[in-house]
């Protein structure tokens, strides 16, 4: 029982650190702008077709990480739900000891 609680605490603290790191990385000034290579590739082209295809390519490259993240989230959610159901079931009631009238 205590090992499960320790594992939960470690998982919570690891998730908290990971969320804080993700928050800081997402809102840093360098993360809000395009990378210099992408900016120079798009600025040097006046071709709208190229820019449109470039943006679609970025979205296509975004699909695998989002899929992996969502899959991990769903697995953890199911694990937590199964764990909660396992610990929330009440113990079985003892059979009644009084005889039934006949």
Secondary structure as UniProt FT lines:
FT   HELIX           2..26
FT   HELIX           29..32
FT   HELIX           36..43
FT   HELIX           48..88
//
